[in-house]
Amino acid sequence: MKLLKLAAASAVLVSTIGTASADRDFAEIYKECGLGALLFPDDPIIAVVTNVTWDLGTTAVSSELSSPESCKGNSAMMASLVIDAHPQLEQDLSVGEGDYLASMVQLMGCEGSEAQATAALRKNFTETAALGTYFDTDALGKAEVLYNSAMTTSAEVCSI
């Protein structure tokens, strides 16, 4: 209970500090971005509490600053896909095709540039896997890496 009160107070404090983006305030960012939105896309209150509790909202703010498009649109469906199916996505990325990878590319909005998006995702995944730390990461960490890769690739390759 004490932690919940602290998280709520922190969220209120942060939402009154200012804006990280010209169009969005911290309250929106904490609801729609970062780990909280990734885990709880349908519950903005728990998303805010998670963002504040986990890392004081730094991932929410950094995702808003680096890729604001990841905080809207199909991001909730993308998050659900990578959380539920990251092992299948890993396999599809390794092979270069598959239903899960096709779903990911579709959610990215890469209509007309599916092959380019798939190649970019495979490249990102290969580079990440080569670091060696990816496979030592827990399921949530792997899902976050795949999600961030998809959002980055979407911004760079796809025309949403």
Stockholm file with secondary structure:
# STOCKHOLM 1.0

chainA/1-160         MKLLKLAAASAVLVSTIGTASADRDFAEIYKECGLGALLFPDDPIIAVVTNVTWDLGTTAVSSELSSPESCKGNSAMMASLVIDAHPQLEQDLSVGEGDYLASMVQLMGCEGSEAQATAALRKNFTETAALGTYFDTDALGKAEVLYNSAMTTSAEVCSI
#=GR chainA/1-160 SS CHHHHHHHHHHHHHHHHCBSSSSCBHHHHHHHSHHHHHHCTTCHHHHHHHHHHHHTTHHHHHHHHHCGGGGSTTHHHHHHHHHHHHHHHHHHHHHTCCHHHHHHHHHTTCTTCHHHHHHHHHHHHHHHHHTSSGGGSCHHHHHHHHHHHHHHHHHHHCCC
#=GC SS_cons         CHHHHHHHHHHHHHHHHCBSSSSCBHHHHHHHSHHHHHHCTTCHHHHHHHHHHHHTTHHHHHHHHHCGGGGSTTHHHHHHHHHHHHHHHHHHHHHTCCHHHHHHHHHTTCTTCHHHHHHHHHHHHHHHHHTSSGGGSCHHHHHHHHHHHHHHHHHHHCCC
//
